[in-house]
């Protein structure tokens, strides 16, 4: 993870995801788009809520109801807000 001026960029996203969990007990996956398109399909088949981190210059895909996206780089607070909204809508 690379954090620059409050914006999230670079690889991997895993440590970032742990550091800005939306709410206790809620699981909202964070994926890079389009790099993790296969994982997105797997999570969609299980109706797992997810936020896509869209690479600069890429178009986001058509979204499912349990999905949201943000373009990279993204301020951590914006990613946290999107994850929290999905966690409230799709508690587990």
C-alpha positions as CSV (number, residue, x, y, z in Angstrom):
1,X,0.0,0.0,0.0
2,X,1.2,3.5,-0.8
3,X,-0.5,6.4,0.8
4,X,0.2,9.8,-0.7
5,X,-1.4,13.1,0.5
6,X,-4.3,11.1,2.0
7,X,-5.0,9.2,-1.3
8,X,-4.7,5.5,-1.7
9,X,-2.6,4.2,-4.6
10,X,-0.5,1.2,-5.5
11,X,-0.5,-2.4,-4.4
12,X,-1.5,-4.3,-2.4
13,X,-4.9,-3.1,-1.2
14,X,-5.1,-5.8,1.5
15,X,-3.5,-3.8,4.3
16,X,-5.5,-0.7,3.4
17,X,-8.7,-2.7,3.6
18,X,-7.9,-3.9,7.1
19,X,-7.0,-0.4,8.3
20,X,-10.3,1.2,7.3
21,X,-12.9,-1.4,8.1
22,X,-16.4,0.0,7.7
23,X,-18.0,-1.4,10.9
24,X,-17.5,-4.2,13.3
25,X,-18.7,-7.5,11.9
26,X,-19.4,-6.1,8.4
27,X,-17.5,-7.5,5.5
28,X,-17.3,-5.4,2.4
29,X,-14.7,-6.6,-0.1
30,X,-12.4,-4.1,-1.8
31,X,-11.2,-5.1,-5.3
32,X,-9.1,-3.5,-8.0
33,X,-10.9,-3.0,-11.3
34,X,-10.2,-4.5,-13.8
35,X,-7.4,-6.5,-12.4
36,X,-9.6,-8.5,-10.1
37,X,-12.6,-9.1,-12.5
38,X,-12.6,-12.8,-11.8
39,X,-12.8,-12.3,-8.0
40,X,-15.6,-9.8,-8.6
41,X,-17.6,-12.4,-10.5
42,X,-17.1,-14.9,-7.6
43,X,-18.2,-12.4,-5.0
44,X,-21.2,-11.3,-7.1
45,X,-22.3,-15.0,-7.4
46,X,-22.4,-15.1,-3.6
47,X,-24.0,-11.6,-3.3
48,X,-21.1,-10.3,-1.2
49,X,-21.0,-6.5,-1.0
50,X,-17.9,-4.9,-2.6
51,X,-16.2,-1.7,-3.6
52,X,-14.3,-1.6,-6.8
53,X,-11.1,0.6,-7.0
54,X,-11.2,1.7,-10.6
55,X,-7.8,2.2,-12.2
56,X,-7.2,5.6,-13.8
57,X,-8.3,5.6,-17.4
58,X,-10.6,2.5,-17.0
59,X,-14.4,2.5,-17.2
60,X,-16.2,1.0,-14.2
61,X,-18.4,-2.0,-15.1
62,X,-22.2,-2.0,-14.9
63,X,-22.8,-2.3,-11.1
64,X,-24.8,-4.8,-9.2
65,X,-27.0,-3.5,-6.3
66,X,-24.5,-4.7,-3.7
67,X,-21.6,-2.9,-5.3
68,X,-20.0,0.6,-5.5
69,X,-16.9,2.0,-7.0
70,X,-14.3,4.8,-6.7
71,X,-11.6,5.9,-9.0
72,X,-8.0,5.7,-7.9
73,X,-6.4,7.5,-6.2
74,X,-9.0,7.8,-3.5
75,X,-8.9,9.4,-0.1
76,X,-9.2,6.8,2.6
77,X,-12.2,8.6,4.1
78,X,-14.1,8.3,0.8
79,X,-13.4,4.6,0.6
80,X,-14.4,4.2,4.3
81,X,-17.7,5.9,3.6
82,X,-18.6,3.7,0.6
83,X,-17.7,0.6,2.5
84,X,-19.8,1.7,5.5
85,X,-22.8,2.5,3.3
86,X,-22.7,-1.0,1.7
87,X,-22.2,-2.6,5.2
88,X,-25.4,-0.9,6.4
89,X,-27.4,-1.9,3.3
90,X,-26.1,-5.5,3.3
91,X,-25.3,-6.6,6.9
92,X,-24.0,-10.1,7.3
